[in-house]
């Protein structure tokens, strides 16, 4: 797979042209910076050897070398263009939605039909269940499927909590990965040992509350209760579909290695309301 096909594979529709332009722009400045720096190193080495000709042509003036200043400026431009390239061309796909209602601390989104790949995990810890499920999903997107397809990462990683569904009344979790548009129609089948299965979402509405930091076992309960309280004081008070009051999903958008500016969300399915265009819907996902 060449560079352009890789860029096209990892970005959404309309991005490849931008990526190619930014790539050429970045490459041009990198080459110019590189040649300038080589020239400066050569000149500096000759000067250090005491070349009379160089000493006469480029005496010590006490000011920064103009070539060095220009090369440094070009290097800065290259670094900035590289950051833009990474920002635009490493964009990951996410499920599409429309915001149909907004409150001060939550919003209602209408999500389109979509297909996810999910891992069922029985555990008493949200954090452990998410890590276990994602490990299996990561193997799947790295090629552990019947097509041997490498599937680009998407956002978010979604963990649905169903209290009481596990053994002895413990929680069961569905850790899900949104499939890119390319694989929505025909999801590659996972290897049997991974115990994964696709989940089809119908178009439906979800109440969403955002929060920062890490989604820990205690933090998610706190945020879910806050969303529940907000819903109880809104026109959506009687519109949640899950039987348990605090059955919900946690959407995580960042890798564990990001410590600042993390984005997480609590999702609760909305059903049976005609408010803002959200008619009767099915469950968040069909497992």
C-alpha positions as CSV (number, residue, x, y, z in Angstrom):
1,X,0.0,0.0,0.0
2,X,1.6,3.3,-1.0
3,X,1.3,6.6,0.9
4,X,-1.6,8.0,-1.0
5,X,-3.7,4.8,-0.7
6,X,-2.9,4.7,3.0
7,X,-4.1,8.2,3.5
8,X,-7.2,7.6,1.5
9,X,-7.9,4.4,3.6
10,X,-7.6,6.1,6.9
11,X,-9.6,9.3,6.2
12,X,-13.2,10.0,5.5
13,X,-14.6,11.1,2.1
14,X,-13.1,14.3,0.8
15,X,-9.9,14.2,2.9
16,X,-7.4,12.4,0.5
17,X,-7.0,15.5,-1.7
18,X,-6.2,17.7,1.2
19,X,-3.8,15.1,2.6
20,X,-1.9,15.0,-0.7
21,X,-1.6,18.7,-0.9
22,X,-0.4,19.0,2.7
23,X,2.0,16.1,2.2
24,X,3.6,17.8,-0.9
25,X,3.8,21.1,1.0
26,X,5.4,19.5,4.0
27,X,7.8,17.4,1.8
28,X,8.9,20.5,-0.2
29,X,9.8,22.5,3.0
30,X,11.5,19.5,4.5
31,X,13.8,19.0,1.5
32,X,14.6,22.7,1.4
33,X,15.4,22.7,5.2
34,X,17.5,19.6,4.8
35,X,19.6,21.0,1.9
36,X,20.1,24.3,3.8
37,X,21.2,22.6,6.9
38,X,23.7,20.4,4.9
39,X,25.1,23.5,3.3
40,X,25.5,25.3,6.7
41,X,27.3,22.2,8.2
42,X,29.7,22.1,5.2
43,X,30.4,25.9,5.5
44,X,30.9,25.6,9.3
45,X,33.3,22.7,8.8
46,X,35.3,24.6,6.2
47,X,35.4,27.7,8.4
48,X,36.6,25.7,11.4
49,X,39.5,24.4,9.3
50,X,40.6,28.0,8.8
51,X,39.9,28.3,5.1
52,X,41.4,31.7,4.1
53,X,38.9,32.2,1.3
54,X,35.9,31.6,3.6
55,X,37.4,33.8,6.2
56,X,37.7,36.7,3.7
57,X,34.2,36.1,2.2
58,X,32.3,35.4,5.5
59,X,34.1,37.2,8.3
60,X,32.7,37.1,11.8
61,X,30.1,39.9,12.0
62,X,28.6,39.1,15.4
63,X,25.2,38.6,13.9
64,X,23.4,35.3,13.3
65,X,24.2,33.6,10.1
66,X,21.4,34.6,7.6
67,X,21.4,31.1,6.1
68,X,21.0,29.6,9.6
69,X,18.1,31.9,10.3
70,X,16.3,31.1,7.1
71,X,16.9,27.3,7.5
72,X,15.5,27.5,11.1
73,X,12.4,29.4,9.9
74,X,11.8,26.8,7.2
75,X,12.2,24.1,9.7
76,X,9.6,25.7,11.9
77,X,7.2,25.9,8.9
78,X,7.9,22.3,8.1
79,X,7.1,21.3,11.7
80,X,3.9,23.3,11.6
81,X,2.8,21.8,8.3
82,X,3.6,18.3,9.7
83,X,1.3,19.0,12.6
84,X,-1.5,20.1,10.2
85,X,-0.9,16.9,8.2
86,X,-1.3,14.7,11.3
87,X,-4.4,16.6,12.4
88,X,-6.2,16.4,9.0
89,X,-5.0,13.1,7.7
90,X,-5.1,11.1,10.9
91,X,-8.7,11.9,11.5
92,X,-10.8,8.9,12.6
93,X,-14.3,8.1,11.6
94,X,-17.2,8.4,14.1
95,X,-20.9,7.5,13.9
96,X,-22.8,10.4,12.3
97,X,-25.5,12.3,14.3
98,X,-27.5,15.5,14.5
99,X,-28.0,17.5,17.7
100,X,-31.7,17.9,18.0
101,X,-31.9,19.4,21.5
102,X,-29.4,21.2,23.8
103,X,-29.5,21.8,27.6
104,X,-26.8,23.4,29.8
105,X,-25.3,20.0,30.8
106,X,-26.5,17.5,28.2
107,X,-27.8,17.3,24.6
108,X,-30.0,15.0,22.6
109,X,-28.5,13.5,19.5
110,X,-30.2,11.7,16.6
111,X,-27.8,9.0,15.4
112,X,-28.0,7.4,12.0
113,X,-28.1,3.7,11.3
114,X,-24.7,2.1,12.0
115,X,-22.9,-1.2,12.6
116,X,-20.5,-1.9,15.5
117,X,-18.4,-4.9,16.5
118,X,-18.9,-5.8,20.1
119,X,-17.3,-8.0,22.8
120,X,-19.4,-9.3,25.6
121,X,-17.5,-9.2,28.9
122,X,-18.7,-10.4,32.3
123,X,-17.0,-8.5,35.1
124,X,-17.7,-6.4,38.2
125,X,-15.3,-3.6,37.1
126,X,-16.1,-1.3,34.2
127,X,-12.4,-0.4,33.8
128,X,-11.3,-4.1,33.6
129,X,-14.2,-5.0,31.3
130,X,-13.3,-2.2,28.9
131,X,-9.7,-3.2,28.8
132,X,-10.5,-6.9,28.2
133,X,-13.1,-6.1,25.5
134,X,-10.9,-3.6,23.7
135,X,-8.0,-6.1,23.7
136,X,-10.2,-8.5,21.7
137,X,-11.4,-5.7,19.5
138,X,-7.9,-4.5,18.8
139,X,-6.9,-8.0,17.6
140,X,-9.9,-7.9,15.3
141,X,-9.0,-4.6,13.7
142,X,-5.3,-5.7,13.4
143,X,-6.4,-8.6,11.1
144,X,-7.8,-11.3,13.3
145,X,-10.8,-11.7,11.1
146,X,-11.9,-14.0,8.3
147,X,-10.8,-11.5,5.6
148,X,-7.5,-10.7,7.3
149,X,-8.5,-7.0,6.9
150,X,-6.7,-4.3,8.8
151,X,-9.4,-1.9,10.0
152,X,-8.5,1.7,10.9
153,X,-9.3,2.9,14.4
154,X,-12.5,4.8,15.0
155,X,-14.0,6.8,17.8
156,X,-15.4,6.3,20.3
157,X,-14.9,3.1,22.1
158,X,-18.2,2.4,23.7
159,X,-18.9,0.4,26.8
160,X,-22.5,-0.4,27.6
161,X,-23.3,-1.3,31.2
162,X,-26.1,-3.7,31.9
163,X,-26.3,-4.2,35.7
164,X,-27.6,-7.5,36.9
165,X,-27.0,-9.3,33.6
166,X,-23.9,-11.1,34.6
167,X,-23.3,-14.1,36.9
168,X,-24.7,-13.8,40.5
169,X,-26.2,-10.4,39.6
170,X,-22.9,-8.8,38.6
171,X,-22.7,-6.4,35.6
172,X,-22.3,-7.4,32.0
173,X,-20.6,-5.1,29.6
174,X,-20.7,-4.7,25.8
175,X,-17.5,-3.1,24.6
176,X,-18.1,-1.9,21.1
177,X,-16.1,-0.5,18.2
178,X,-17.7,1.6,15.4
179,X,-17.0,0.1,12.0
180,X,-15.7,2.5,9.4
181,X,-18.0,3.3,6.5
182,X,-16.0,0.9,4.2
183,X,-17.0,-2.0,6.4
184,X,-20.5,-1.0,7.4
185,X,-22.2,-3.0,4.7
186,X,-20.2,-6.2,5.1
187,X,-18.4,-6.4,8.4
188,X,-15.5,-8.9,8.4
189,X,-16.3,-11.9,10.6
190,X,-14.1,-12.1,13.7
191,X,-12.1,-15.2,14.5
192,X,-14.3,-17.5,16.7
193,X,-11.8,-17.4,19.6
194,X,-12.3,-13.6,20.0
195,X,-16.0,-14.1,20.7
196,X,-17.1,-10.9,18.9
197,X,-20.3,-10.2,17.0
198,X,-21.7,-7.3,15.0
199,X,-24.3,-5.0,16.5
200,X,-26.8,-3.2,14.3
201,X,-28.0,0.2,15.5
202,X,-31.2,1.6,14.0
203,X,-31.5,5.4,13.8
204,X,-32.3,6.6,17.3
205,X,-31.9,9.4,19.8
206,X,-29.4,9.4,22.7
207,X,-29.0,11.8,25.7
208,X,-25.4,12.7,26.1
209,X,-23.4,14.2,28.9
210,X,-19.7,15.1,28.4
211,X,-17.0,14.8,31.1
212,X,-13.3,15.1,31.1
213,X,-10.5,13.1,32.8
214,X,-10.3,9.3,33.0
215,X,-13.5,7.2,33.0
216,X,-13.0,5.2,36.2
217,X,-15.4,2.9,38.0
218,X,-16.5,5.5,40.5
219,X,-16.4,8.5,38.1
220,X,-18.8,6.9,35.5
221,X,-21.4,6.2,38.2
222,X,-21.3,9.9,39.3
223,X,-21.6,11.2,35.8
224,X,-24.5,8.8,35.0
225,X,-26.4,9.9,38.1
226,X,-25.8,13.6,37.1
227,X,-27.3,12.8,33.6
228,X,-30.2,11.0,35.2
229,X,-30.9,14.0,37.5
230,X,-30.8,16.4,34.5
231,X,-33.1,14.2,32.5
232,X,-35.6,14.0,35.4
233,X,-35.9,17.8,35.3
234,X,-36.3,18.0,31.6
235,X,-39.0,17.2,29.0
236,X,-37.2,13.9,28.5
237,X,-37.9,12.6,32.0
238,X,-39.9,9.6,31.0
239,X,-38.1,8.8,27.7
240,X,-35.3,6.5,28.7
241,X,-35.7,3.0,27.3
242,X,-33.5,0.8,29.5
243,X,-35.3,-1.0,32.4
244,X,-32.6,-0.1,35.0
245,X,-32.5,3.6,35.9
246,X,-28.7,3.7,35.7
247,X,-28.2,1.4,32.7
248,X,-26.1,3.5,30.3
249,X,-23.1,3.6,28.0
250,X,-19.7,5.3,28.3
251,X,-18.1,6.6,25.2
252,X,-14.3,7.2,25.4
253,X,-12.6,9.2,22.6
254,X,-9.0,9.2,23.7
255,X,-6.2,6.7,24.1
256,X,-5.0,5.9,27.6
257,X,-1.7,7.8,26.9
258,X,-3.5,11.1,26.6
259,X,-3.6,12.9,30.0
260,X,-4.8,16.4,29.1
261,X,-8.0,17.4,27.3
262,X,-9.6,13.9,27.5
263,X,-13.2,13.6,26.2
264,X,-15.7,11.1,27.6
265,X,-19.5,10.9,27.4
266,X,-22.4,9.2,29.2
267,X,-25.0,7.9,26.7
268,X,-28.6,7.0,27.6
269,X,-31.0,5.8,24.9
270,X,-34.1,8.0,24.4
271,X,-37.3,6.3,23.3
272,X,-41.0,6.9,22.8
273,X,-41.0,10.7,22.5
274,X,-41.9,12.8,19.5
275,X,-40.0,15.8,21.0
276,X,-37.6,17.4,18.5
277,X,-38.0,14.6,16.0
278,X,-37.1,11.7,18.2
279,X,-39.9,9.2,17.6
280,X,-40.1,5.7,19.0
281,X,-36.9,3.8,18.6
282,X,-35.4,0.5,19.4
283,X,-32.6,-0.2,21.9
284,X,-29.2,1.4,21.5
285,X,-27.9,-1.7,19.9
286,X,-29.1,-5.2,19.0
287,X,-26.7,-7.8,20.3
